Amino acid sequence: MRVAIHALGTRGDVQPYIALALGLIERGHRVQLAAPVQFESMVQDHGVAFAPLPGEFLALLDTPEGKAAIAGGKGFSAGFKLLKYARPMMRSLFDAEWKAAQAFTPDIFVHHPKAIAVPHMAEALQCPFILASPLPGFTPTATFPSPMLPFRDLGWFNRISHIGAIRGAELLFGTLLSTWRVERLGLARRRTPAIASNGTLYAYSRHVVPVPPDWGSDVLVSGYWFLDSKNWRPPDDLAAFLAEGEPPVYVGFGSMPGVDPDRMTATVVEALGRQGKRGILAVGGGALAADHKSGHVHVVRDAPHDWLFPEV
C-alpha cells in the first residue's frame, strides 16, 4: 500500500510521524512523508521518502512578530495573533501538498490535524484518509473537555467543547479552502457530506489518558510513536561532562523560540547554581542561548531523549 503521511508544525509535530513511517515500511508499505523543508535531513536520515513543504510557518516563529505573539499569548491567543501573517502562506502550502500527493499517487492519506488540505485532496484522488494526532481532542467525548481548553471538567459541555478543534480550520480558512478546491482540485466549493475520515489514530498511551467509553471502533489509541535512536552516540564533550560528576538536571523548552534567550539562560544557570546542581541545557528552538559558558552547565543543540534521560 502507498501511504502518504502529511505532518505540519514543529519537531514535536513531525518526529512521531517518522516513527510511524518506519513502522509502516517495516510492514512492507511504501511511504512518503510530506513535512516542512526544515525536516528534510532528519526524515531522509531515517530512510523515509520526503516531500518538502514550505518552511515559512516555522520561520515565522523566529521573527520578531512571531516571538512577540508567543511571549504575549496564552493558549489560542498566540495563534490568533499570527493569523494575519499565516493566511497569505496557506495557498502555497496547499499547492505544495497537492503537488506532492499527485506525484506520489497514494492509496491512503494519514495526516496531522494541521494538514487541513488532506481531506480535500483525498476527495479529489478518490482515496481514504485517516486523522492521526499526538493528543486527543478531535473526537467528541463526554469524559473530558477539549485539551485545548484550560479546564479539567465542563460537565455536560465536555462533548460540545471538542467541536471548536474539529471545525476550527473550517472556520478560519473556509473561504480559502473553498476557492482552492474549485481552482486547483476541480471540485465543488463544499466537501461532499458523505466523505468523512476513515478513522482516527491517537499516538498517546491509554495509561496516561484512558480511552473514553463513548468512542467508537473507528478510533484507535495506539500508544506513543517513539523514534528510537539505538545507533546514536554522544559527542565527546557531552560524554565527558556526564562522566565528570553526578547526573545533571535537564532543562529544555522543545521547539519554543527564544524571546530573550540570554535572560532565560541566566535565570536557569543561577537556579542550578543555587541548588548546587549540574545542568544540561538543550537549545532546541532557541529559548535558551547556545553560546553560554559555565563549569556546571553543558549546552547541547539537541540529543535523543531516549538516550539522554536515563543519564540525567
C-alpha positions in Angstrom: 0.0 0.0 0.0 1.2 3.5 -0.8 0.8 5.7 2.3 1.1 9.5 2.1 1.8 11.0 5.6 1.3 14.8 5.9 2.6 16.4 9.0 2.9 20.1 9.8 4.3 22.0 12.7 7.5 21.9 14.8 9.7 18.9 15.6 7.1 17.5 18.0 4.6 17.5 15.2 6.9 15.7 12.8 9.1 13.3 14.7 6.3 10.8 15.7 5.3 10.5 12.1 8.8 9.5 11.1 8.4 6.6 13.7 5.0 5.8 12.1 6.5 5.8 8.7 9.3 3.4 9.7 6.7 1.1 11.2 4.7 1.0 8.0 7.9 0.5 5.9 8.8 -2.5 8.1 5.5 -4.0 7.3 6.1 -3.7 3.5 4.2 -0.5 2.7 5.7 2.4 0.6 5.6 5.7 2.5 6.1 9.3 1.6 6.3 11.9 4.4 5.4 15.5 3.5 6.6 18.0 6.1 8.2 21.4 6.3 11.5 21.6 4.4 13.4 22.2 7.6 13.0 18.5 8.5 14.3 17.1 5.2 17.6 15.8 6.5 16.0 14.4 9.7 13.5 12.4 7.6 15.8 11.3 4.9 18.5 10.2 7.5 15.9 7.6 8.6 15.5 6.3 5.0 12.0 7.7 4.6 11.0 9.3 1.3 10.4 13.0 1.8 8.3 15.7 0.1 9.3 19.2 1.2 6.7 21.7 2.1 7.2 25.5 2.5 9.0 26.4 5.7 7.6 29.9 6.1 5.4 28.9 9.0 8.3 27.6 11.1 10.4 30.6 10.1 7.5 32.9 11.2 8.1 31.7 14.8 11.6 33.2 14.8 10.5 36.6 13.5 10.0 39.5 16.0 6.3 39.2 15.3 6.2 35.5 16.0 8.2 35.8 19.2 6.1 38.7 20.4 2.9 36.8 19.8 4.1 33.7 21.7 5.5 35.8 24.5 2.3 37.8 25.0 -0.2 35.0 24.2 -1.8 32.3 26.2 -3.4 29.3 24.7 -5.1 30.1 21.4 -4.4 33.8 21.6 -0.8 33.4 20.3 -2.1 31.6 17.3 -4.8 34.2 16.6 -2.2 37.0 16.7 -0.2 35.2 14.0 -3.2 34.6 11.7 -2.7 37.7 9.6 0.8 36.5 8.8 -0.1 32.9 8.3 -3.1 33.3 5.9 -1.1 34.5 2.9 1.1 31.5 3.3 -1.7 28.9 3.2 -2.3 28.9 -0.6 1.4 28.0 -1.4 1.3 25.3 1.3 -1.9 23.7 -0.1 -0.3 23.8 -3.6 2.9 22.1 -2.4 0.9 19.4 -0.6 -1.2 18.8 -3.7 1.9 18.6 -5.9 3.4 16.0 -3.5 0.2 14.0 -3.4 -0.2 13.9 -7.2 3.4 12.8 -7.7 3.1 10.0 -5.2 -0.5 8.8 -6.0 -1.2 7.4 -2.6 -3.7 4.6 -1.8 -4.4 6.3 1.6 -3.5 9.5 3.4 -2.6 9.7 7.1 -2.5 13.3 8.3 -1.7 15.5 11.2 -4.6 17.8 12.4 -2.8 20.8 11.0 -2.6 19.3 7.5 -6.1 20.6 6.8 -5.9 20.2 3.0 -5.7 16.4 3.1 -9.4 15.6 3.3 -10.0 17.7 0.2 -7.1 16.1 -1.7 -8.3 12.7 -0.7 -11.7 13.6 -2.2 -10.0 14.7 -5.5 -8.0 11.5 -5.7 -10.9 9.3 -4.5 -8.9 7.6 -1.8 -9.4 7.2 2.0 -7.8 9.3 4.7 -7.1 8.9 8.4 -6.6 11.6 11.0 -3.6 10.9 13.2 -2.9 13.1 16.3 -0.4 13.0 19.1 -3.1 14.1 21.6 -6.9 13.7 22.0 -9.2 16.4 21.1 -10.6 15.6 17.7 -13.2 13.1 18.7 -16.1 14.3 20.9 -16.5 12.7 24.3 -18.4 13.4 27.4 -15.5 12.1 29.5 -13.3 15.2 29.4 -13.3 18.6 27.6 -11.1 19.6 24.7 -7.5 19.6 25.9 -7.2 23.0 24.1 -9.2 24.5 26.9 -7.8 25.2 30.4 -10.5 23.2 32.3 -10.4 19.8 33.9 -14.1 19.1 33.5 -17.0 21.1 32.0 -19.8 18.6 32.8 -22.4 18.4 30.1 -20.4 20.9 28.0 -17.5 18.4 27.6 -18.7 16.9 24.3 -19.6 20.3 22.8 -16.2 21.7 23.6 -14.5 19.4 21.1 -16.4 20.9 18.2 -14.1 24.0 18.1 -11.0 21.9 17.5 -12.7 19.7 15.0 -14.1 22.6 12.9 -11.5 25.2 13.7 -9.8 25.1 10.3 -13.1 25.3 8.5 -14.0 28.5 10.5 -10.5 30.1 10.0 -9.7 29.1 6.4 -13.1 28.0 5.0 -13.2 30.7 2.2 -9.6 30.0 1.2 -10.2 26.2 1.1 -13.4 26.6 -0.9 -11.7 28.7 -3.5 -8.7 26.3 -3.7 -11.0 23.3 -4.1 -12.5 24.9 -7.2 -9.4 26.4 -8.8 -6.8 23.7 -8.0 -8.7 20.5 -7.4 -11.6 21.0 -9.8 -14.2 20.2 -7.0 -17.3 21.8 -5.8 -16.8 24.6 -3.3 -18.0 22.5 -0.4 -17.0 18.9 0.5 -19.4 16.2 -0.1 -21.1 15.5 3.4 -20.8 11.7 2.9 -17.0 11.9 2.6 -15.6 11.6 6.1 -12.4 10.4 7.7 -11.9 6.6 7.6 -10.8 6.6 11.2 -8.7 8.3 13.8 -5.4 7.3 15.3 -4.2 8.8 18.6 -0.5 8.4 19.4 -0.6 8.5 23.2 -0.9 5.9 25.9 -4.2 4.8 27.3 -2.4 4.5 30.6 -2.0 8.3 30.6 -5.5 9.2 29.3 -7.9 6.2 29.5 -9.9 5.6 26.3 -13.4 7.2 26.7 -16.2 4.6 26.7 -18.2 6.7 24.1 -15.5 6.5 21.4 -16.4 4.1 18.6 -14.4 1.3 16.9 -13.1 3.7 14.3 -10.9 5.4 17.0 -7.6 3.7 18.0 -5.4 4.9 20.8 -2.2 3.1 19.7 0.4 4.2 22.3 3.2 6.6 21.6 5.2 6.6 18.4 8.8 6.8 19.7 11.6 7.4 17.2 14.3 5.1 18.7 17.9 6.2 18.4 19.8 2.9 19.0 22.8 3.9 16.9 23.2 7.4 18.3 26.5 8.2 20.0 27.0 11.3 22.1 29.7 13.8 21.1 32.9 13.6 23.2 32.2 16.8 25.1 28.8 15.6 26.2 30.1 12.2 27.2 32.9 13.8 29.2 30.5 16.2 31.0 28.2 13.3 32.0 31.2 11.3 33.3 32.6 14.2 35.4 30.0 14.2 38.2 26.6 13.4 39.5 23.7 13.2 36.9 22.8 16.7 35.8 19.4 18.3 35.6 18.0 18.5 32.1 16.4 21.9 31.0 14.8 22.4 27.7 11.8 24.1 26.1 11.4 22.0 22.9 10.7 23.9 19.8 9.7 27.1 21.6 11.6 30.1 20.1 13.6 32.5 22.3 12.1 35.9 23.2 15.0 36.7 25.4 17.2 33.5 25.5 20.1 35.2 27.3 17.9 36.2 30.2 16.2 32.8 30.3 19.6 31.0 30.3 21.0 33.3 33.0 17.9 32.5 35.2 18.3 28.7 34.7 22.0 28.7 35.3 21.6 30.8 38.5 18.8 28.5 39.8 21.0 25.4 39.2 24.0 27.1 40.9 21.9 28.0 44.0 20.9 24.3 44.4 24.4 23.0 43.7 23.2 21.2 40.6 24.9 20.5 37.3 22.7 21.0 34.2 22.3 20.2 30.6 20.6 22.9 28.6 19.0 21.9 25.3 18.8 24.9 22.9 16.0 23.4 20.8 14.1 26.1 19.1 16.1 28.9 20.7 14.5 29.5 24.1 18.0 29.1 25.6 21.2 30.6 24.5 23.6 28.4 22.6 26.8 30.2 23.5 26.6 30.1 27.3 29.8 29.0 29.1 29.8 27.7 32.7 31.6 25.0 34.5 28.5 23.4 36.0 26.4 23.6 32.8 26.7 22.0 29.4 24.8 23.2 26.3 23.6 20.9 23.6 21.7 21.7 20.4 19.6 18.6 20.8 20.0 14.9 21.9 17.7 11.9 21.7 15.7 11.8 24.9 15.6 8.0 25.0 19.4 8.1 25.2 19.9 11.2 27.4 17.1 11.0 30.0 18.5 7.9 31.7 21.7 9.8 32.2 20.1 12.8 34.0 
